[in-house]
């Protein structure tokens, strides 16, 4: 998010959230804010580490949620540029926050297609329904979602009847920061497909 969206539309993203947009109770966080396209987001998260960080941020002066103290002990806002610069620095790759959004959309679509697979052959109507479901979560149209956010091999494999993640037993620890079992299953599937097709991730091919 950026301040232009806040001023023009009254909508917020991660880096423009205000203290009032989140409530912390123990290890539980509850977010309530208006995001992209005017959508109202109500999100819950349970993570002790994140809760401690958010609580510390809220104790800093000012309305902005994500801030830090500079060398002069003055609060400074964290911008989307700061976040993307940090991601490039720690990863050594040209990635941005959008890549996480892309990955989340890809995983959600893959899990939805896996559920459909257990019911039999997937129809075009069901594919469209999954795209609409993921698009609703992102606040985009199904067309934009398919083009820019879901890895093309997920949809292609589903349409060809070649989609299968295998067995997934997801028992993720709330404080683990690596991939959960569902994400690892999606990653294994994509690696097996990309080895044959050499397709890029949507975020790399379409910076929309």
C-alpha positions in Angstrom: 0.0 0.0 0.0 1.0 3.7 -0.3 -0.3 7.0 1.1 -1.7 8.0 -2.3 -4.4 5.3 -2.1 -5.1 6.4 1.5 -5.7 10.0 0.4 -7.6 9.3 -2.8 -9.7 6.2 -1.8 -9.4 5.9 1.9 -8.1 2.4 1.3 -5.2 0.8 3.1 -2.5 -1.8 2.5 0.0 -3.5 4.8 2.4 -0.6 5.2 -0.3 2.1 5.5 -2.3 0.4 8.2 -3.0 2.5 11.3 -3.0 1.4 14.9 -6.8 1.4 15.0 -6.9 -1.3 12.3 -5.6 -4.1 14.6 -6.5 -5.4 18.0 -4.0 -7.7 19.9 -5.1 -10.1 22.6 -2.4 -12.4 23.8 -1.1 -14.2 20.7 -4.2 -13.4 18.6 -4.5 -10.5 16.2 -7.7 -9.2 14.6 -7.4 -6.8 11.6 -10.3 -4.7 10.3 -9.7 -2.2 7.5 -10.8 -1.1 4.0 -8.4 -2.4 1.3 -8.1 -2.4 -2.4 -11.3 -1.8 -4.5 -13.1 -0.7 -1.3 -13.2 -4.3 0.1 -13.6 -4.6 3.9 -11.0 -7.0 5.3 -11.6 -8.9 8.6 -8.6 -11.1 9.3 -7.5 -13.1 12.3 -4.1 -14.4 13.0 -2.6 -16.3 15.9 1.2 -16.0 16.2 3.0 -15.1 19.4 6.0 -13.6 17.7 4.0 -11.4 15.4 1.7 -10.3 18.2 4.7 -9.1 20.3 6.1 -7.1 17.3 2.7 -5.5 16.6 2.2 -4.6 20.3 5.7 -3.0 20.3 4.8 -1.0 17.1 1.6 0.2 18.7 3.5 1.6 21.6 5.4 4.1 19.4 4.0 7.6 19.0 1.8 8.3 16.0 -1.1 6.7 14.2 0.9 4.5 11.7 1.1 0.9 12.7 4.4 -0.1 11.2 7.1 2.2 12.4 10.6 2.0 13.8 12.9 4.3 15.8 15.9 5.8 13.9 19.3 6.6 15.4 17.9 9.8 16.9 15.0 7.8 18.6 12.5 9.4 16.2 9.7 7.2 14.8 9.9 6.6 11.1 7.1 5.1 8.9 7.9 1.9 7.0 7.0 2.3 3.3 6.3 -0.3 0.6 9.7 0.8 -0.9 11.4 -0.1 2.4 9.7 -3.5 2.4 10.7 -4.3 -1.2 14.3 -3.1 -0.7 14.6 -5.3 2.4 13.2 -8.4 0.5 15.8 -7.9 -2.3 18.6 -7.4 0.2 17.9 -10.5 2.3 17.0 -12.8 -0.6 19.6 -11.6 -3.1 16.9 -11.7 -5.7 14.7 -9.2 -7.6 11.5 -9.9 -5.7 8.8 -7.7 -4.2 5.9 -8.1 -1.8 3.8 -8.9 -4.9 5.6 -12.2 -5.2 4.2 -13.3 -1.9 0.7 -12.3 -3.1 1.3 -14.3 -6.2 2.4 -17.4 -4.2 -0.6 -17.2 -1.9 -2.9 -17.0 -4.9 -1.2 -20.0 -6.6 -1.4 -22.1 -3.4 -5.1 -21.3 -2.8 -5.9 -22.1 -6.4 -4.0 -25.4 -6.3 -5.7 -26.5 -3.1 -9.1 -25.7 -4.5 -8.3 -27.7 -7.7 -7.1 -30.6 -5.5 -10.4 -30.7 -3.7 -12.2 -30.8 -7.0 -10.0 -33.6 -8.2 -11.2 -35.8 -5.4 -14.7 -35.4 -6.8 -13.8 -36.5 -10.4 -12.9 -34.7 -13.6 -12.7 -30.9 -13.4 -15.0 -29.0 -15.8 -14.3 -25.6 -17.4 -17.1 -24.2 -15.2 -15.3 -25.4 -12.1 -12.1 -23.9 -13.3 -13.8 -20.5 -13.7 -15.4 -20.9 -10.2 -11.9 -21.4 -8.7 -10.5 -18.4 -10.5 -13.5 -16.3 -9.3 -12.9 -17.6 -5.7 -9.2 -16.6 -5.7 -9.9 -13.3 -7.4 -12.5 -12.4 -4.7 -9.8 -13.0 -2.1 -7.4 -10.8 -3.9 -9.8 -8.1 -4.9 -9.1 -8.6 -8.6 -11.0 -9.9 -11.6 -10.7 -13.5 -12.6 -8.9 -12.5 -15.8 -6.3 -10.5 -13.9 -6.0 -13.2 -11.3 -5.3 -15.9 -13.9 -2.9 -13.7 -15.9 -0.9 -12.1 -13.1 -1.3 -14.2 -9.9 -1.8 -17.9 -10.5 1.0 -19.9 -11.9 -0.1 -20.9 -15.5 0.9 -24.6 -14.9 -1.6 -25.0 -12.2 -4.5 -24.1 -14.4 -3.1 -25.8 -17.5 -2.5 -29.1 -15.7 -6.0 -29.0 -14.3 -7.5 -28.4 -17.7 -5.5 -31.3 -19.1 -6.5 -33.6 -16.3 -2.9 -33.8 -15.1 -3.2 -32.0 -11.8 -2.5 -33.9 -8.6 -0.7 -32.7 -5.5 -0.7 -36.1 -3.8 -1.5 -36.6 -0.1 -1.3 -33.5 2.1 -1.3 -33.6 5.9 -1.0 -30.1 7.0 -0.2 -29.7 10.7 1.7 -26.4 10.7 3.1 -25.0 13.9 1.9 -21.5 14.4 5.4 -20.1 15.0 7.1 -21.8 12.0 8.1 -19.3 9.3 9.0 -21.7 6.5 6.6 -23.4 4.0 3.8 -25.5 5.4 3.1 -28.9 4.0 0.5 -27.7 1.5 2.9 -25.1 0.2 5.6 -27.7 -0.2 3.2 -30.0 -2.1 2.4 -27.1 -4.5 6.2 -26.3 -4.9 7.0 -30.0 -5.6 4.3 -30.1 -8.3 5.4 -26.9 -9.9 9.1 -28.0 -10.0 8.0 -31.3 -11.7 6.1 -29.3 -14.3 8.5 -26.5 -14.9 11.3 -29.0 -15.5 9.3 -29.9 -18.7 7.9 -26.5 -19.7 10.3 -23.9 -18.4 7.4 -21.5 -17.7 8.0 -18.4 -15.5 6.1 -17.4 -12.5 3.2 -15.0 -13.4 4.8 -12.2 -11.4 8.0 -12.4 -13.4 6.2 -12.6 -16.7 3.4 -10.1 -16.1 4.2 -7.2 -13.8 0.5 -6.1 -13.5 
